[in-house]
């Protein structure tokens, strides 16, 4: 049984104009894959510790294979160059809980 996986990105934008070029094409590319944008927040409210990003992005995919198809795709590789020169990011894949885990 597949369970959802999430990509969490903490992004620090240094060049807003170049980052905007990435943003303009992001949804066009992302829509070709099985993902869902759950949240984009430029001012997350931190409950504990440090939060090193200005922008936080949360994406959901049906499984890790779907996430990797998007992230490793030629279409995304083409536009991600703009993000990489305009911002630094910490990105992690987080596994969702299966039904059995939620019932514990």
N, C-alpha and C positions, 0 to 999 in steps of 0.2 A: 504494500500500500504506500503510495506516494503521499508526502505531506508537504505543505507549503514551506518555502524558504523565503527569507527576507534579505534584502541588501540594505544596509544602513551606511549612509555616507555623511561624514562630517567634513564640510568644505570651508576652506579659507580663501576668499577671492581677493586676488591682488590687482587684476586688470579687468574692471567691470565691462569695458567695451568688448574685449576679446571673449569674455565669459558669455556675454549676450549673444555672440555668434553661435556658441554652443547651444545655448537655451533655445534659440530660434529653430534649430533643427532637431532638438532632442525628441519631442513628442512624435514628429514625423517618423523617425527611426524606431522609437520605442513601440509605437502602435503596431509594428509588424510582428511583434513577438507576443508571448503569452503573459506578459507582466501587467501589473497594476500599480500606479503611483498612489500610495496611501497618504503620504504627507510630505510637504515641503514647508519648512519653517525657517525664516531668517532671524528669529529671536526666540529660540527655545528657552523655557524657564527651567533652570537647573535646580533639582531637588537636593542633590549631593555631589560633592567633588567638582572636578573641572570638566568643562565641555569645550574642547579645543576648536570647534567649528563655529563659523558665523551662520552657515546654512546647514540645516539637517534635512536629509532626504531619506524617506523610507519607501522601499519598493517591495512588492510581493510577487512571487512566481509560484506556479504549481509544484515545481521541484527544482533541484539544483541544475539538472540538465537544461531546463528551459532558461534559467538565469544565465548559464554559460553560453547558450546559443545566442542570446542577446549581447552579452558583454564581449564575447569573442568574435562577433560577427564583423564582417568587412565594413558594413554600413556604420556600425558604432565606432569601430577603430578609426574611420575617416573623421568623424566629428569629435571624438574624444581628444584629439590633438589640441583643439582650441581650449578645452577645459584644462588640459595639462600645462599649457603655457600661461594660462590666466589664473590658475588656482592650484592650491595643494589640497589633497584630500586623504582622509583615512576612511577606508571602505571595508566592511566586513560582511560575510555571509552568516546569517543566523538561522538555524533550523527551527521550524515551528513545532508545536507539540502535537503529537498524534492523539486520537480520541482516548486511547488507554492512558496516556500520560495526564490528560486533563482531568480524568476521573479520580486520580489519586488524591 
